[in-house]
């Protein structure tokens, strides 16, 4: 097994109707927008997806829609955020059945396993699902710290093919994992806040939120083609929006507000416990948008 994509793999938001129901037309449009941005892959049920608020039936429906729109050529990564081995395997097998190509797996985070047992957890999920697994190193969300030596040991497990580093500072840890000689695909997270520094340390991908994928794709293309100054200028223009979308509690609402502004989805509805933008936060986002607006999306297909 190998991980199905490197490069830009955005985490899809989950569009909802005003009454909170799943917005399937909005999800199709959102997927089409990502394809127009020429992303390397797509991810669902990540921390930016409100995956914690989705039912099993909704997850199956979302994967089916994304798989249909994306086609077989685009790798689709499904998040697994269960709190035990048994429930993680259940989520992983359901994702495999619904068409996922790989899994992004959080460690159990309510009752935390000893570090020495985490290998058994990830190996079991990989084996029982039959899909390549990405370890999601996100201690701010889970409270589970994974050291570089532990990640190196996890990289040796059959079927465990990638890691997403979200431990701040991300770039030094990306570099340490790469320098340890692992064969992993090493990704960054944190809404691509330090993506260029991560790439400079050997990272091969990033998994941010999905509202600025087109602009970030240009930045990464400049970087990969050696236009380092252009890449940094493009990134700096995006930075206020990237930073604003990292705020705990309102990040999901920020992502959806921007997608509505760009004409990608119709509604900025979020599900409890996520809260809509308060007036002050919306005013701050208005100011960011006034200074550096992104263009409205015109579908190409």
VOBA-1610 file (N, C-alpha, C; in pm, whole numbers, padded with zeros to 5 digits, always signed):
BEGIN
Unk+00084-00119+00000Unk+00000+00000+00000Unk+00088+00125+00000Unk+00047+00224-00074Unk+00112+00355-00069Unk+00004+00461-00050Unk+00044+00575+00007Unk-00053+00682+00026Unk-00088+00740-00109Unk-00219+00768-00135Unk-00264+00794-00273Unk-00233+00933-00327Unk-00184+01025-00246Unk-00161+01159-00298Unk-00058+01231-00212Unk+00024+01312-00275Unk+00106+01409-00205Unk+00077+01546-00266Unk+00122+01652-00198Unk+00091+01786-00246Unk-00026+01844-00169Unk-00111+01917-00238Unk-00223+01988-00176Unk-00345+01896-00167Unk-00383+01862-00044Unk-00497+01773-00019Unk-00589+01844+00080Unk-00679+01931+00032Unk-00763+02008+00125Unk-00861+01921+00202Unk-00894+01969+00322Unk-00998+01907+00405Unk-01131+01974+00369Unk-01223+01897+00315Unk-01351+01955+00274Unk-01435+01995+00394Unk-01492+02114+00387Unk-01598+02149+00481Unk-01720+02063+00450Unk-01813+02055+00543Unk-01937+01982+00520Unk-02051+02083+00509Unk-02104+02107+00389Unk-02211+02206+00375Unk-02343+02154+00434Unk-02413+02242+00503Unk-02544+02210+00557Unk-02648+02309+00506Unk-02771+02263+00496Unk-02884+02350+00467Unk-02913+02438+00589Unk-02994+02543+00574Unk-03025+02627+00690Unk-03086+02550+00807Unk-03157+02440+00778Unk-03215+02361+00887Unk-03119+02259+00945Unk-02995+02257+00897Unk-02894+02166+00949Unk-02880+02035+00874Unk-02965+02011+00776Unk-02955+01889+00696Unk-02835+01897+00603Unk-02785+01782+00564Unk-02672+01776+00472Unk-02710+01839+00338Unk-02626+01929+00290Unk-02649+01999+00163Unk-02572+01926+00053Unk-02639+01831-00011Unk-02570+01750-00112Unk-02533+01829-00236Unk-02621+01916-00290Unk-02576+01997-00404Unk-02457+02085-00369Unk-02457+02140-00248Unk-02343+02220-00205Unk-02216+02138-00196Unk-02227+02014-00149Unk-02111+01926-00141Unk-02057+01894-00280Unk-02146+01873-00375Unk-02099+01847-00512Unk-02027+01968-00568Unk-02084+02088-00545Unk-02018+02209-00594Unk-01883+02229-00526Unk-01877+02202-00398Unk-01751+02218-00326Unk-01645+02124-00382Unk-01684+02003-00413Unk-01589+01907-00471Unk-01545+01952-00609Unk-01638+02001-00689Unk-01604+02052-00822Unk-01508+02170-00812Unk-01529+02256-00713Unk-01439+02369-00692Unk-01296+02321-00666Unk-01282+02220-00581Unk-01149+02167-00553Unk-01083+02110-00678Unk-01161+02041-00759Unk-01105+01985-00883Unk-01061+02097-00976Unk-01138+02206-00981Unk-01097+02320-01063Unk-00968+02382-01011Unk-00943+02369-00881Unk-00820+02420-00822Unk-00700+02329-00849Unk-00726+02214-00913Unk-00622+02117-00948Unk-00549+02066-00824Unk-00627+02028-00723Unk-00569+01973-00601Unk-00516+01832-00630Unk-00429+01786-00541Unk-00371+01652-00558Unk-00462+01543-00504Unk-00545+01578-00408Unk-00637+01483-00347Unk-00738+01558-00263Unk-00829+01484-00203Unk-00935+01543-00120Unk-00944+01465+00010Unk-00979+01535+00118Unk-00998+01469+00247Unk-01134+01508+00305Unk-01199+01412+00366Unk-01327+01434+00433Unk-01317+01388+00578Unk-01406+01441+00661Unk-01415+01403+00803Unk-01291+01441+00883Unk-01218+01544+00838Unk-01108+01596+00917Unk-01159+01691+01023Unk-01066+01750+01099Unk-01106+01844+01203Unk-01178+01965+01145Unk-01146+02004+01021Unk-01212+02118+00956Unk-01345+02081+00892Unk-01384+01955+00901Unk-01505+01907+00832Unk-01628+01899+00922Unk-01613+01931+01051Unk-01719+01902+01148Unk-01753+01753+01147Unk-01652+01671+01124Unk-01677+01528+01118Unk-01733+01472+01247Unk-01704+01538+01359Unk-01754+01495+01489Unk-01906+01509+01501Unk-01968+01586+01408Unk-02112+01608+01417Unk-02191+01527+01314Unk-02123+01438+01241Unk-02187+01364+01133Unk-02227+01225+01177Unk-02344+01181+01132Unk-02387+01044+01158Unk-02315+00948+01063Unk-02323+00820+01094Unk-02262+00719+01007Unk-02326+00723+00868Unk-02457+00739+00862Unk-02525+00745+00733Unk-02482+00867+00653Unk-02463+00981+00720Unk-02418+01101+00650Unk-02276+01085+00598Unk-02191+01021+00675Unk-02054+00998+00628Unk-02053+00912+00502Unk-02135+00809+00500Unk-02143+00724+00381Unk-02193+00804+00262Unk-02293+00888+00283Unk-02348+00970+00174Unk-02245+01070+00123Unk-02170+01131+00215Unk-02068+01229+00176Unk-01960+01162+00092Unk-01911+01049+00138Unk-01807+00979+00062Unk-01857+00938-00076Unk-01982+00893-00084Unk-02036+00852-00213Unk-02043+00971-00309Unk-02087+01087-00259Unk-02096+01206-00344Unk-01958+01251-00391Unk-01864+01258-00296Unk-01730+01305-00331Unk-01663+01208-00427Unk-01679+01080-00403Unk-01620+00979-00490Unk-01676+00990-00631Unk-01807+01012-00643Unk-01871+01022-00774Unk-01820+01143-00850Unk-01813+01257-00782Unk-01770+01381-00850Unk-01621+01376-00881Unk-01542+01327-00788Unk-01396+01327-00806Unk-01350+01225-00908Unk-01426+01115-00923Unk-01383+01010-01013Unk-01273+00927-00952Unk-01230+00826-01024Unk-01130+00733-00968Unk-00988+00787-00964Unk-00961+00896-01038Unk-00823+00944-01049Unk-00776+01024-00928Unk-00870+01082-00854Unk-00834+01170-00743Unk-00843+01092-00612Unk-00734+01089-00537Unk-00733+01017-00411Unk-00821+01084-00307Unk-00902+01005-00236Unk-00991+01055-00133Unk-00950+00994+00001Unk-00922+01080+00097Unk-00877+01040+00230Unk-00991+01064+00329Unk-01026+00964+00409Unk-01133+00977+00507Unk-01075+00982+00647Unk-01119+01078+00725Unk-01076+01087+00863Unk-01143+00984+00951Unk-01067+00932+01046Unk-01117+00840+01148Unk-01087+00905+01282Unk-01192+00934+01358Unk-01172+01007+01484Unk-01241+00936+01600Unk-01233+00804+01600Unk-01298+00724+01703Unk-01217+00726+01832Unk-01276+00670+01938Unk-01210+00676+02069Unk-01171+00538+02122Unk-01174+00437+02036Unk-01129+00304+02074Unk-01086+00230+01949Unk-01017+00119+01966Unk-00977+00040+01849Unk-01099-00016+01777Unk-01196-00067+01851Unk-01314-00128+01789Unk-01391-00026+01706Unk-01413+00094+01760Unk-01490+00193+01686Unk-01408+00253+01572Unk-01276+00262+01589Unk-01192+00310+01480Unk-01195+00212+01363Unk-01189+00082+01393Unk-01199-00018+01287Unk-01334-00010+01219Unk-01439+00010+01295Unk-01573+00024+01236Unk-01578+00142+01140Unk-01528+00259+01182Unk-01526+00376+01095Unk-01438+00351+00972Unk-01324+00287+00992Unk-01230+00263+00883Unk-01290+00169+00779Unk-01355+00064+00824Unk-01415-00030+00730Unk-01532+00035+00656Unk-01609+00118+00725Unk-01719+00188+00658Unk-01664+00283+00551Unk-01554+00351+00581Unk-01493+00440+00482Unk-01443+00362+00361Unk-01380+00248+00387Unk-01333+00165+00276Unk-01450+00119+00189Unk-01559+00077+00253Unk-01675+00031+00179Unk-01738+00142+00095Unk-01727+00266+00143Unk-01788+00380+00073Unk-01697+00441-00033Unk-01575+00389-00049Unk-01492+00434-00159Unk-01370+00515-00124Unk-01335+00526+00003Unk-01214+00599+00040Unk-01090+00525-00010Unk-00985+00601-00040Unk-00857+00543-00084Unk-00756+00533+00028Unk-00776+00610+00135Unk-00682+00611+00247Unk-00754+00667+00368Unk-00689+00653+00484Unk-00747+00698+00610Unk-00651+00792+00681Unk-00705+00897+00741Unk-00631+00987+00829Unk-00682+00960+00969Unk-00598+00903+01056Unk-00646+00842+01180Unk-00589+00915+01302Unk-00680+00965+01386Unk-00642+01019+01516Unk-00620+00905+01615Unk-00528+00922+01708Unk-00515+00822+01815Unk-00634+00832+01910Unk-00666+00727+01983Unk-00771+00737+02085Unk-00739+00852+02182Unk-00842+00934+02213Unk-00812+01055+02287Unk-00896+01079+02411Unk-00992+00992+02440Unk-01063+01006+02568Unk-00990+00929+02676Unk-00983+00798+02662Unk-00892+00719+02743Unk-00768+00695+02659Unk-00659+00755+02697Unk-00539+00756+02614Unk-00458+00628+02635Unk-00412+00571+02523Unk-00330+00452+02531Unk-00186+00487+02566Unk-00115+00400+02636Unk+00029+00421+02652Unk+00097+00427+02515Unk+00205+00505+02506Unk+00273+00521+02377Unk+00309+00387+02316Unk+00346+00290+02399Unk+00386+00160+02348Unk+00273+00081+02287Unk+00149+00121+02313Unk+00034+00051+02258Unk-00020+00116+02131Unk+00026+00235+02098Unk-00029+00305+01982Unk+00003+00230+01852Unk+00116+00164+01848Unk+00149+00086+01728Unk+00046-00021+01701Unk+00002-00090+01805Unk-00102-00192+01789Unk-00230-00131+01732Unk-00265-00012+01782Unk-00387+00055+01736Unk-00379+00086+01587Unk-00274+00155+01544Unk-00265+00195+01403Unk-00248+00074+01312Unk-00171-00024+01355Unk-00153-00144+01273Unk-00284-00218+01255Unk-00365-00224+01359Unk-00494-00293+01350Unk-00588-00222+01254Unk-00593-00089+01262Unk-00680-00013+01171Unk-00637-00034+01026Unk-00507-00032+01001Unk-00458-00052+00864Unk-00491-00192+00815Unk-00466-00291+00898Unk-00488-00429+00856Unk-00636-00458+00833Unk-00721-00415+00925Unk-00862-00449+00917Unk-00935-00371+00808Unk-00885-00252+00773Unk-00950-00172+00668Unk-00898-00204+00530Unk-00773-00250+00521Unk-00712-00273+00390Unk-00671-00146+00319Unk-00670-00031+00391Unk-00635+00098+00331Unk-00507+00153+00395Unk-00428+00231+00320Unk-00313+00297+00380Unk-00358+00398+00484Unk-00283+00407+00592Unk-00317+00491+00706Unk-00220+00607+00718Unk-00274+00725+00742Unk-00196+00842+00782Unk-00218+00862+00932Unk-00110+00871+01007Unk-00117+00904+01149Unk-00136+01055+01161Unk-00239+01098+01235Unk-00262+01240+01255Unk-00208+01281+01391Unk-00100+01354+01389Unk-00032+01401+01509Unk-00086+01540+01543Unk-00193+01545+01623Unk-00265+01669+01650Unk-00290+01684+01799Unk-00185+01708+01878Unk-00202+01708+02024Unk-00292+01817+02077Unk-00302+01930+02007Unk-00391+02036+02056Unk-00536+01989+02057Unk-00572+01902+01962Unk-00709+01852+01955Unk-00730+01728+02039Unk-00626+01644+02052Unk-00644+01513+02116Unk-00584+01504+02256Unk-00486+01589+02285Unk-00413+01573+02409Unk-00314+01458+02407Unk-00293+01398+02291Unk-00201+01285+02277Unk-00072+01334+02212Unk+00037+01330+02286Unk+00167+01371+02233Unk+00237+01251+02172Unk+00290+01268+02052Unk+00365+01162+01985Unk+00503+01216+01951Unk+00604+01161+02014Unk+00741+01206+01994Unk+00792+01163+01858Unk+00903+01223+01816Unk+00965+01183+01689Unk+01007+01036+01694Unk+01072+00987+01801Unk+01105+00844+01803Unk+00982+00754+01793Unk+00871+00794+01856Unk+00750+00714+01843Unk+00700+00714+01700Unk+00699+00831+01636Unk+00654+00837+01497Unk+00743+00753+01406Unk+00872+00753+01433Unk+00963+00669+01353Unk+00925+00523+01368Unk+00892+00480+01489Unk+00851+00341+01510Unk+00719+00312+01438Unk+00626+00405+01443Unk+00498+00385+01374Unk+00518+00375+01222Unk+00617+00446+01171Unk+00641+00445+01026Unk+00684+00308+00975Unk+00727+00221+01065Unk+00774+00088+01026Unk+00659-00014+01015Unk+00539+00027+01055Unk+00426-00066+01057Unk+00371-00087+00918Unk+00332-00209+00887Unk+00271-00240+00758Unk+00142-00161+00742Unk+00130-00092+00629Unk+00007-00019+00598Unk+00000+00120+00656Unk+00095+00159+00741Unk+00098+00293+00798Unk+00196+00374+00715Unk+00143+00458+00626Unk+00222+00510+00514Unk+00251+00659+00518Unk+00189+00733+00610Unk+00204+00879+00609Unk+00178+00934+00748Unk+00219+01059+00767Unk+00192+01128+00892Unk+00157+01273+00860Unk+00065+01327+00938Unk+00029+01469+00929Unk+00071+01534+01060Unk+00170+01624+01052Unk+00227+01687+01170Unk+00153+01816+01199Unk+00089+01822+01317Unk+00021+01944+01358Unk+00069+01991+01494Unk+00182+01937+01538Unk+00244+01981+01662Unk+00324+02107+01637Unk+00294+02214+01708Unk+00371+02336+01692Unk+00501+02328+01773Unk+00613+02377+01716Unk+00627+02426+01579Unk+00634+02310+01479Unk+00557+02320+01373Unk+00543+02207+01282Unk+00669+02182+01199Unk+00731+02287+01149Unk+00843+02267+01055Unk+00960+02191+01117Unk+01005+02224+01240Unk+01113+02144+01297Unk+01077+01997+01314Unk+00952+01968+01350Unk+00914+01828+01368Unk+00905+01758+01234Unk+00853+01827+01130Unk+00855+01770+00996Unk+00999+01734+00958Unk+01090+01829+00980Unk+01229+01804+00946Unk+01290+01689+01024Unk+01255+01679+01152Unk+01311+01572+01235Unk+01262+01436+01188Unk+01135+01426+01152Unk+01082+01298+01103Unk+01145+01261+00969Unk+01158+01360+00881Unk+01221+01335+00751Unk+01367+01294+00771Unk+01439+01366+00856Unk+01581+01339+00876Unk+01606+01205+00944Unk+01504+01151+01010Unk+01520+01021+01076Unk+01523+00906+00975Unk+01502+00938+00849Unk+01515+00837+00745Unk+01391+00754+00721Unk+01276+00801+00767Unk+01153+00726+00741Unk+01118+00734+00593Unk+01041+00637+00547Unk+00992+00639+00409Unk+00852+00697+00401Unk+00806+00755+00509Unk+00673+00815+00514Unk+00657+00932+00419Unk+00531+00954+00377Unk+00491+01081+00320Unk+00459+01172+00438Unk+00534+01281+00453Unk+00519+01370+00569Unk+00445+01496+00527Unk+00327+01515+00586Unk+00240+01629+00556Unk+00239+01726+00674Unk+00204+01850+00644Unk+00175+01948+00747Unk+00026+01975+00754Unk-00015+02032+00865Unk-00155+02070+00884Unk-00163+02214+00929Unk-00244+02240+01032Unk-00257+02375+01088Unk-00292+02478+00981Unk-00382+02439+00890Unk-00431+02530+00786Unk-00320+02586+00698Unk-00212+02507+00683Unk-00098+02545+00597Unk-00025+02668+00650Unk-00033+02694+00780Unk+00026+02816+00836Unk+00176+02823+00812Unk+00246+02708+00814Unk+00391+02707+00794Unk+00428+02615+00678Unk+00345+02613+00575Unk+00364+02515+00468Unk+00498+02532+00397Unk+00541+02655+00371Unk+00666+02673+00297Unk+00785+02630+00382Unk+00781+02657+00510Unk+00887+02611+00598Unk+00887+02458+00608Unk+00766+02398+00608Unk+00756+02252+00611Unk+00813+02191+00483Unk+00782+02251+00370Unk+00837+02201+00244Unk+00989+02215+00242Unk+01039+02324+00298Unk+01184+02344+00302Unk+01252+02238+00389Unk+01180+02180+00483Unk+01235+02076+00571Unk+01209+01934+00519Unk+01150+01923+00400Unk+01130+01791+00343Unk+00988+01742+00339Unk+00891+01823+00384Unk+00751+01786+00374Unk+00709+01771+00229Unk+00612+01684+00204Unk+00569+01659+00066Unk+00422+01688+00045Unk+00356+01748+00145Unk+00215+01777+00128Unk+00161+01861+00241Unk+00042+01914+00218Unk-00026+01994+00320Unk-00175+01969+00310Unk-00243+01975+00424Unk-00386+01946+00431Unk-00458+02058+00505Unk-00480+02170+00438Unk-00548+02283+00501Unk-00699+02276+00481Unk-00769+02378+00529Unk-00909+02394+00493Unk-00919+02424+00344Unk-01041+02427+00293Unk-01060+02416+00148Unk-01102+02545+00077Unk-01112+02658+00147Unk-01173+02776+00084Unk-01075+02855-00003Unk-00945+02829+00009Unk-00846+02903-00069Unk-00754+02809-00147Unk-00804+02693-00185Unk-00719+02592-00250Unk-00658+02643-00380Unk-00732+02724-00454Unk-00678+02774-00581Unk-00558+02864-00559Unk-00568+02956-00464Unk-00457+03047-00437Unk-00338+02973-00379Unk-00363+02878-00290Unk-00252+02801-00232Unk-00186+02712-00336Unk-00264+02662-00431Unk-00205+02580-00537Unk-00104+02660-00618Unk-00131+02787-00640Unk-00036+02873-00712Unk+00092+02891-00631Unk+00075+02913-00501Unk+00191+02928-00412Unk+00281+02805-00418Unk+00219+02687-00407Unk+00298+02564-00406Unk+00361+02537-00543Unk+00291+02573-00648Unk+00349+02555-00781Unk+00472+02645-00797Unk+00463+02770-00750Unk+00580+02858-00754Unk+00696+02797-00675Unk+00666+02745-00557Unk+00772+02686-00474Unk+00838+02568-00546Unk+00757+02480-00598Unk+00810+02359-00660Unk+00890+02389-00786Unk+00861+02502-00849Unk+00934+02540-00970Unk+01047+02637-00940Unk+01082+02652-00813Unk+01198+02730-00776Unk+01176+02879-00764Unk+01052+02924-00776Unk+01022+03067-00764Unk+00990+03098-00617Unk+01094+03096-00537Unk+01077+03103-00392Unk+01021+03237-00348Unk+01072+03346-00402Unk+01022+03477-00362Unk+00876+03495-00402Unk+00840+03448-00522Unk+00700+03458-00565Unk+00610+03375-00474Unk+00660+03258-00435Unk+00581+03173-00346Unk+00556+03243-00213Unk+00657+03306-00157Unk+00640+03375-00029Unk+00548+03496-00044Unk+00558+03568-00155Unk+00468+03682-00174Unk+00323+03635-00184Unk+00299+03529-00260Unk+00164+03477-00271Unk+00112+03426-00137Unk+00199+03359-00063Unk+00158+03309+00068Unk+00127+03424+00163Unk+00209+03528+00163Unk+00186+03640+00254Unk+00053+03710+00226Unk+00011+03711+00100Unk-00120+03769+00069Unk-00233+03686+00128Unk-00213+03554+00139Unk-00313+03464+00197Unk-00308+03459+00349Unk-00198+03498+00407Unk-00173+03474+00549Unk-00282+03528+00642Unk-00335+03649+00621Unk-00441+03694+00712Unk-00561+03601+00715Unk-00598+03546+00601Unk-00712+03455+00595Unk-00676+03320+00657Unk-00557+03270+00630Unk-00511+03144+00691Unk-00512+03157+00844Unk-00456+03264+00893Unk-00449+03286+01037Unk-00588+03297+01099Unk-00675+03369+01034Unk-00809+03390+01089Unk-00887+03259+01096Unk-00860+03170+01003Unk-00930+03042+01000Unk-00873+02937+01091Unk-00781+02976+01178Unk-00723+02882+01274Unk-00780+02898+01414Unk-00876+02987+01434Unk-00924+03017+01568Unk-01018+02909+01620Unk-00982+02847+01731Unk-01071+02745+01788Unk-01209+02803+01816Unk-01311+02725+01786Unk-01447+02768+01814Unk-01517+02833+01698Unk-01443+02910+01616Unk-01508+02977+01503Unk-01446+02939+01368Unk-01342+02855+01370Unk-01273+02822+01245Unk-01369+02764+01141Unk-01457+02673+01181Unk-01549+02612+01085Unk-01640+02717+01022Unk-01686+02811+01103Unk-01772+02917+01050Unk-01695+03008+00955Unk-01567+03032+00984Unk-01484+03113+00894Unk-01472+03045+00758Unk-01440+02915+00758Unk-01425+02844+00632Unk-01552+02856+00547Unk-01666+02836+00610Unk-01792+02836+00536Unk-01831+02977+00491Unk-01804+03077+00573Unk-01832+03215+00534Unk-01757+03249+00406Unk-01629+03212+00400Unk-01549+03243+00281Unk-01601+03165+00160Unk-01639+03041+00178Unk-01693+02963+00067Unk-01823+03025+00014Unk-01904+03081+00103Unk-02025+03151+00058Unk-01987+03277-00018Unk-01893+03354+00033Unk-01849+03476-00035Unk-01798+03446-00176Unk-01739+03329-00194Unk-01681+03294-00324Unk-01783+03227-00416Unk-01905+03206-00368Unk-02009+03147-00452Unk-01997+02997-00467Unk-01924+02932-00376Unk-01905+02787-00386Unk-02022+02714-00322Unk-02062+02757-00202Unk-02179+02700-00136Unk-02276+02814-00104Unk-02400+02778-00073Unk-02503+02880-00049Unk-02518+02919+00096Unk-02487+02827+00187Unk-02519+02850+00327Unk-02395+02832+00414Unk-02386+02915+00518Unk-02273+02903+00611Unk-02314+02833+00740Unk-02416+02750+00733Unk-02469+02682+00851Unk-02364+02592+00915Unk-02354+02597+01046Unk-02269+02506+01122Unk-02357+02432+01222Unk-02308+02318+01269Unk-02382+02237+01365Unk-02323+02252+01505Unk-02413+02252+01603Unk-02373+02252+01743Unk-02277+02136+01770Unk-02167+02156+01841Unk-02135+02270+01926Unk-02063+02386+01857Unk-02040+02377+01725Unk-01978+02489+01654Unk-02078+02605+01652Unk-02029+02725+01667Unk-02114+02843+01670Unk-02092+02930+01546Unk-02198+02998+01500Unk-02181+03093+01388Unk-02089+03207+01428Unk-02044+03281+01329Unk-01959+03396+01358Unk-02036+03500+01438Unk-01974+03551+01542Unk-02032+03663+01616Unk-02010+03791+01536Unk-02084+03898+01564Unk-02072+04021+01484Unk-01930+04077+01478Unk-01857+04072+01588Unk-01722+04126+01586Unk-01628+04045+01497Unk-01641+03912+01502Unk-01557+03828+01417Unk-01593+03847+01270Unk-01721+03861+01242Unk-01762+03884+01102Unk-01707+04018+01052Unk-01708+04119+01137Unk-01653+04249+01097Unk-01502+04237+01070Unk-01433+04162+01153Unk-01288+04143+01132Unk-01262+04070+01001Unk-01345+03969+00970Unk-01328+03896+00845Unk-01362+03987+00726Unk-01461+04072+00743Unk-01494+04169+00638Unk-01373+04255+00605Unk-01300+04299+00707Unk-01183+04384+00684Unk-01075+04308+00610Unk-01048+04183+00651Unk-00950+04100+00580Unk-00990+04085+00435Unk-01119+04060+00413Unk-01169+04038+00277Unk-01157+04164+00192Unk-01181+04278+00252Unk-01169+04405+00179Unk-01027+04427+00131Unk-00930+04390+00211Unk-00790+04413+00176Unk-00737+04309+00077Unk-00782+04183+00091Unk-00730+04075+00006Unk-00843+03980-00035Unk-00936+04026-00117Unk-01046+03937-00156Unk-00999+03828-00253Unk-01062+03713-00246Unk-01039+03607-00343Unk-01153+03610-00445Unk-01127+03575-00569Unk-01231+03586-00672Unk-01344+03488-00651Unk-01462+03527-00701Unk-01574+03435-00702Unk-01540+03318-00795Unk-01591+03205-00761Unk-01564+03084-00839Unk-01659+03075-00957Unk-01602+03050-01075Unk-01680+03024-01195Unk-01655+02881-01236Unk-01754+02792-01222Unk-01731+02651-01253Unk-01682+02630-01396Unk-01589+02537-01412Unk-01537+02507-01545Unk-01600+02384-01605Unk-01685+02316-01528Unk-01741+02191-01577Unk-01892+02195-01569
//
